Amino acid sequence: MSDLPVALVTGGATGIGAACARRLAAEGFRIGLHYRSSAEKASKLLGELPDAFGLQADLTASEEVDALITVSYTHLRAHETE
């Protein structure tokens, strides 16, 4: 079980989002790294961040936002039992 706080960084694969994800990870957060279409950049960044997990979704589509929340919750609950 991880006692680290979790931060969900939207738009986390590029630019300011990636910088925020790196900084939060350096401060001791587990990162949920959201991206819409930058899968390759997200994958590379996920390799740099310990305990991070990726979440692909188009935040303009409500069903994808619902799925993002469900997947995040499921991932975090599964991680609690490790």
Secondary structure by P-SEA (a helix, b strand, c coil): cccbbbbbccccccaaaaaaaaaaaaaccccbbbbccaaaaaaaaaaacccbbbbbcccccaaaaaaaaaaaaaaaaaaaac
